[in-house]
Amino acid sequence: MDYFDDLNPYLVRQQENQTEPELPPINPGAVGQSYLGNILKLNVGKLGKFYFTYSDSEKWRDKSYIGIVEDVGRDYILIKDPNSEKRFLLSFIYLLWVEFDEELDFQFSYR
């Protein structure tokens, strides 16, 4: 029977002592890391006060916004003024900190 196997061009031979290649370990922290954006995503719908500093601006050096978190992306946050339909699309680059008057959710689903 080995004679016909030798003639088979589609036969893939493996040596018996060949080991499987090792995969690098998966970093469990990469599943749900405590980045600001990830924490804010868990708190969409909550009212907060957002503090920003625009260091190159004379007029807008320090500014704060009050709004409801509507959406959070990789480098931005979208908030809505609670008293109007005005929305602000703000960059995380200038964000210093955020204050909320209620408890925040920051428990990731992997815990």
Secondary structure as UniProt FT lines:
FT   HELIX           2..7
FT   TURN            9..10
FT   TURN            16..17
FT   HELIX           28..30
FT   HELIX           36..41
FT   TURN            42..45
FT   STRAND          47..53
FT   TURN            55..56
FT   TURN            59..60
FT   STRAND          62..72
FT   STRAND          76..80
FT   TURN            82..83
FT   STRAND          87..91
FT   HELIX           92..94
FT   STRAND          95..100
FT   TURN            109..110
//
